[in-house]
């Protein structure tokens, strides 16, 4: 318990840094919106309405910038603590090729099923979810939106929650609790009851996947695939599936089969641990060469948190 409290504090600080960056970038865009209001000389709308509209129109670039800045901030913190960035971000361990290939379609299928389940909820909950998602769904699905929501945001969130937070927690508590807590944190950073609940479930699944596959990369790709579904649906005409109910049923059936098959492969199958490389034959003292700078660089690197148990 004594070790768990400091670990929770460190995990919370990572999340607070993430939230602080988002608030800072959002504040900058609010100020830019106010400046734009006075420069344009708009008189047909009040300043608050104008700023809200400006924020909605720039939400993609806002999200992209906040993701890039947060990644840079995390990298700076890691380097200040004398850790290697890729190791501390949990990006060192490779993943099986089959796991990487399966992750994106599983994310696509899972999002479609989640959307179907949300549509079955009582009307007030569906409306609250729509209100919470209105800012993102009202944005034009352009390249900036794709980069922000499909690539950078999932990459950042996986590094933060399944990388930094989960790896910090599991060193000082049972793995089950660490996975559960990071999922709770992941859910709470979202807005709206429905969004919080399904983000918690998604975070729980991604946390389990992270440990089962011993790599963060399948989590990143699955999360990207999950967000990619929303982007692709925005490209379709309004009420595309509503006018084609049979196609909608077929898509749901295919998504269910994919979730079962790919989910079994990713969550049940555990990759084999690579065999340790055989020890090198010692070099006799009389023929040993002096180590080159390239050879000694890695040895001189400070230990990562996985090695020294620190954080």
C-alpha positions as CSV (number, residue, x, y, z in Angstrom):
1,X,0.0,0.0,0.0
2,X,2.8,2.4,0.8
3,X,4.3,1.9,-2.7
4,X,0.9,2.2,-4.4
5,X,0.2,5.7,-3.2
6,X,3.3,7.3,-4.7
7,X,2.7,5.3,-7.9
8,X,-0.9,6.7,-8.1
9,X,0.5,10.2,-7.6
10,X,3.0,9.8,-10.4
11,X,0.3,8.4,-12.7
12,X,-2.0,11.2,-11.8
13,X,0.7,13.8,-12.6
14,X,1.1,12.3,-16.1
15,X,-2.7,12.7,-16.7
16,X,-2.7,16.2,-15.2
17,X,0.1,17.2,-17.6
18,X,-2.0,15.9,-20.5
19,X,-5.1,17.8,-19.3
20,X,-3.1,20.9,-18.7
21,X,-1.7,20.9,-22.2
22,X,-5.3,20.4,-23.6
23,X,-6.6,23.3,-21.5
24,X,-3.7,25.6,-22.5
25,X,-4.1,24.9,-26.2
26,X,-7.9,25.4,-25.9
27,X,-7.4,28.7,-24.2
28,X,-5.1,29.8,-27.0
29,X,-7.8,29.1,-29.5
30,X,-10.4,30.9,-27.4
31,X,-8.2,33.9,-27.4
32,X,-7.7,33.6,-31.2
33,X,-11.4,33.4,-31.6
34,X,-12.0,36.5,-29.6
35,X,-9.3,38.3,-31.7
36,X,-10.9,37.1,-34.9
37,X,-14.3,38.4,-33.7
38,X,-13.1,41.9,-33.1
39,X,-11.0,42.0,-36.3
40,X,-13.8,40.7,-38.5
41,X,-16.3,43.2,-37.1
42,X,-19.1,40.7,-36.9
43,X,-22.3,42.3,-35.5
44,X,-24.9,39.6,-36.3
45,X,-23.8,37.3,-33.4
46,X,-22.5,37.9,-29.9
47,X,-18.9,37.2,-29.0
48,X,-19.6,34.0,-27.0
49,X,-21.5,32.4,-29.9
50,X,-18.8,33.4,-32.3
51,X,-16.1,31.9,-30.1
52,X,-18.0,28.6,-29.7
53,X,-18.4,28.4,-33.5
54,X,-14.7,29.3,-34.0
55,X,-13.7,26.6,-31.5
56,X,-15.9,24.0,-33.3
57,X,-14.3,24.9,-36.7
58,X,-10.8,24.6,-35.3
59,X,-11.3,21.5,-33.1
60,X,-9.2,19.3,-35.3
61,X,-6.1,21.6,-35.4
62,X,-6.6,22.1,-31.6
63,X,-6.6,18.4,-31.0
64,X,-3.6,17.8,-33.3
65,X,-1.5,20.6,-31.7
66,X,-2.4,19.5,-28.1
67,X,-1.4,15.9,-29.0
68,X,1.9,16.9,-30.4
69,X,2.7,19.2,-27.5
70,X,1.7,16.6,-25.0
71,X,3.9,14.0,-26.6
72,X,6.8,16.5,-26.6
73,X,6.1,17.2,-22.9
74,X,6.1,13.6,-21.9
75,X,9.4,13.0,-23.9
76,X,10.9,16.0,-22.0
77,X,9.9,14.6,-18.6
78,X,11.3,11.2,-19.5
79,X,14.6,12.6,-20.6
80,X,14.9,14.8,-17.5
81,X,14.5,11.7,-15.5
82,X,17.3,10.2,-17.5
83,X,15.3,7.4,-19.1
84,X,15.2,6.4,-22.7
85,X,12.1,7.7,-24.4
86,X,11.1,4.6,-26.4
87,X,11.6,2.3,-23.4
88,X,9.6,4.5,-21.1
89,X,6.9,4.9,-23.7
90,X,6.7,1.1,-23.9
91,X,7.5,1.2,-27.6
92,X,10.6,-1.1,-27.5
93,X,8.9,-4.5,-27.4
94,X,8.1,-5.7,-30.9
95,X,4.8,-7.4,-31.7
96,X,3.9,-10.4,-33.9
97,X,3.0,-9.4,-37.4
98,X,-0.3,-11.3,-37.2
99,X,-1.3,-9.2,-34.1
100,X,-0.5,-6.0,-35.9
101,X,-2.5,-7.0,-39.0
102,X,-5.5,-8.1,-36.9
103,X,-5.6,-5.0,-34.7
104,X,-6.9,-2.4,-37.2
105,X,-9.9,-4.5,-38.5
106,X,-10.8,-5.4,-34.9
107,X,-10.9,-1.8,-34.0
108,X,-13.1,-1.0,-37.0
109,X,-15.5,-3.9,-36.2
110,X,-15.6,-3.1,-32.4
111,X,-16.6,0.6,-33.1
112,X,-19.5,-0.5,-35.3
113,X,-20.8,-2.8,-32.6
114,X,-20.4,-0.2,-30.0
115,X,-22.3,2.3,-32.1
116,X,-25.1,-0.3,-32.6
117,X,-25.3,-0.9,-28.8
118,X,-25.4,2.9,-28.1
119,X,-28.3,3.2,-30.5
120,X,-30.3,0.7,-28.4
121,X,-30.0,2.8,-25.3
122,X,-32.8,5.0,-24.0
123,X,-33.3,8.2,-25.9
124,X,-32.0,10.6,-23.2
125,X,-28.7,8.7,-23.1
126,X,-28.4,8.6,-26.8
127,X,-29.0,12.3,-27.0
128,X,-26.5,13.0,-24.3
129,X,-23.9,11.0,-26.2
130,X,-24.7,12.9,-29.4
131,X,-24.3,16.2,-27.5
132,X,-20.9,15.1,-26.1
133,X,-19.8,14.1,-29.6
134,X,-21.3,17.0,-31.5
135,X,-18.1,19.1,-31.6
136,X,-16.1,16.3,-33.3
137,X,-18.9,15.0,-35.6
138,X,-19.7,18.5,-36.8
139,X,-16.2,19.0,-38.1
140,X,-15.3,18.6,-41.7
141,X,-13.5,15.2,-42.2
142,X,-10.3,16.6,-43.8
143,X,-6.7,15.6,-43.6
144,X,-6.1,17.5,-40.4
145,X,-9.0,15.8,-38.8
146,X,-7.7,12.4,-39.9
147,X,-4.2,13.1,-38.5
148,X,-5.6,14.4,-35.2
149,X,-8.3,11.8,-34.5
150,X,-7.1,8.7,-36.3
151,X,-3.3,8.9,-35.8
152,X,-2.0,11.3,-33.2
153,X,-4.7,11.2,-30.5
154,X,-4.8,7.4,-30.3
155,X,-1.0,7.2,-30.3
156,X,-0.8,9.8,-27.5
157,X,-3.5,8.1,-25.4
158,X,-1.9,4.7,-25.7
159,X,1.5,6.0,-24.7
160,X,-0.1,7.9,-21.7
161,X,-2.6,5.3,-20.4
162,X,-1.3,1.9,-21.5
163,X,2.3,3.0,-21.5
164,X,3.2,5.5,-18.8
165,X,0.2,5.1,-16.4
166,X,-0.2,1.3,-16.6
167,X,3.5,0.6,-16.4
168,X,3.9,2.9,-13.5
169,X,1.0,1.4,-11.5
170,X,1.8,-2.3,-12.1
171,X,5.2,-1.9,-10.5
172,X,3.6,-1.2,-7.1
173,X,0.3,-3.1,-7.2
174,X,-1.3,-6.2,-8.6
175,X,-1.5,-6.2,-12.4
176,X,-5.3,-6.5,-12.3
177,X,-5.7,-3.3,-10.3
178,X,-3.2,-1.5,-12.5
179,X,-5.2,-2.4,-15.6
180,X,-8.5,-1.5,-13.9
181,X,-7.3,1.9,-12.7
182,X,-5.8,3.0,-16.0
183,X,-9.2,2.2,-17.6
184,X,-11.0,4.3,-15.0
185,X,-8.7,7.2,-15.7
186,X,-9.1,6.7,-19.4
187,X,-12.9,6.8,-19.0
188,X,-13.0,9.8,-16.8
189,X,-11.1,12.1,-19.2
190,X,-14.0,11.7,-21.7
191,X,-17.2,13.7,-21.4
192,X,-20.8,12.4,-21.1
193,X,-22.0,9.3,-19.2
194,X,-22.2,7.0,-22.3
195,X,-18.8,8.1,-23.6
196,X,-17.2,7.6,-20.1
197,X,-18.7,4.1,-19.9
198,X,-17.6,2.8,-23.3
199,X,-14.2,4.5,-23.0
200,X,-13.7,2.7,-19.7
201,X,-14.6,-0.7,-21.4
202,X,-12.3,0.2,-24.3
203,X,-9.5,1.2,-22.0
204,X,-9.9,-2.1,-20.0
205,X,-9.7,-4.1,-23.2
206,X,-6.6,-2.2,-24.4
207,X,-4.9,-2.6,-21.0
208,X,-5.5,-6.4,-21.2
209,X,-4.3,-6.5,-24.7
210,X,-1.1,-4.6,-23.7
211,X,-0.2,-7.2,-21.2
212,X,-1.3,-10.2,-23.3
213,X,0.6,-9.2,-26.4
214,X,3.6,-7.8,-24.3
215,X,3.7,-4.8,-26.7
216,X,2.0,-1.5,-27.0
217,X,1.8,-1.5,-30.8
218,X,-1.3,-3.7,-31.2
219,X,-3.1,-1.3,-28.8
220,X,-2.1,1.7,-30.9
221,X,-3.3,0.1,-34.1
222,X,-6.5,-1.2,-32.6
223,X,-7.2,2.3,-31.2
224,X,-6.4,3.9,-34.5
225,X,-8.8,1.4,-36.2
226,X,-11.5,2.2,-33.7
227,X,-11.2,6.0,-34.4
228,X,-10.9,5.3,-38.1
229,X,-14.5,4.0,-38.2
230,X,-15.8,7.4,-37.1
231,X,-13.8,9.1,-39.8
232,X,-15.1,6.7,-42.5
233,X,-18.7,7.0,-41.4
234,X,-18.4,10.8,-41.7
235,X,-17.5,10.4,-45.3
236,X,-20.7,8.6,-46.1
237,X,-23.9,10.5,-47.1
238,X,-26.3,11.4,-44.3
239,X,-28.4,8.4,-43.1
240,X,-26.5,6.1,-45.4
241,X,-27.2,2.9,-43.4
242,X,-30.7,4.1,-42.4
243,X,-31.7,4.0,-46.1
244,X,-30.1,0.5,-46.5
245,X,-31.2,-1.6,-43.5
246,X,-30.2,-4.9,-45.1
247,X,-26.7,-3.6,-45.7
248,X,-26.6,-2.3,-42.1
249,X,-27.5,-5.8,-40.8
250,X,-24.9,-7.4,-43.0
251,X,-22.2,-5.0,-41.7
252,X,-23.2,-5.8,-38.2
253,X,-23.0,-9.5,-38.8
254,X,-19.6,-9.2,-40.4
255,X,-18.4,-7.0,-37.5
256,X,-19.6,-9.6,-35.0
257,X,-17.7,-12.4,-36.7
258,X,-14.6,-10.3,-37.0
259,X,-14.7,-9.3,-33.3
260,X,-15.1,-12.9,-32.2
261,X,-12.3,-14.3,-34.5
262,X,-9.8,-11.4,-34.2
263,X,-10.6,-10.9,-30.5
264,X,-9.9,-14.6,-29.9
265,X,-6.6,-14.3,-31.7
266,X,-5.4,-11.1,-29.9
267,X,-6.8,-11.6,-26.4
268,X,-6.5,-15.4,-26.0
269,X,-3.4,-16.1,-28.0
270,X,-0.2,-15.2,-26.1
271,X,2.9,-14.7,-28.1
272,X,5.8,-16.9,-27.2
273,X,8.7,-15.3,-25.4
274,X,11.7,-15.1,-27.7
275,X,14.5,-17.4,-26.7
276,X,17.5,-15.7,-25.2
277,X,20.4,-15.3,-27.6
278,X,23.4,-17.6,-26.9
279,X,26.2,-16.0,-24.9
280,X,29.0,-14.7,-27.1
281,X,32.3,-16.5,-26.9
282,X,34.7,-14.6,-24.7
283,X,37.5,-12.8,-26.5
284,X,40.9,-13.6,-25.3
285,X,42.6,-10.7,-23.6
286,X,45.5,-10.6,-26.0
287,X,43.2,-10.2,-29.0
288,X,40.5,-8.0,-27.5
289,X,39.8,-4.8,-29.3
290,X,39.0,-1.5,-27.5
291,X,35.3,-0.8,-27.6
292,X,34.2,1.6,-30.3
293,X,32.1,4.7,-29.4
294,X,29.1,3.1,-31.2
295,X,29.5,-0.1,-29.1
296,X,29.7,1.7,-25.8
297,X,26.9,4.2,-26.4
298,X,24.1,1.7,-25.4
299,X,26.0,0.6,-22.4
300,X,26.4,4.1,-21.2
301,X,22.7,4.8,-21.4
302,X,21.0,5.2,-18.0
303,X,18.7,2.4,-17.1
304,X,15.1,2.5,-17.9
305,X,12.3,2.3,-15.4
306,X,11.7,-1.4,-16.4
307,X,15.3,-2.1,-15.4
308,X,15.7,-0.1,-12.3
309,X,12.2,-0.4,-10.9
310,X,12.0,3.4,-10.7
311,X,9.7,5.8,-12.4
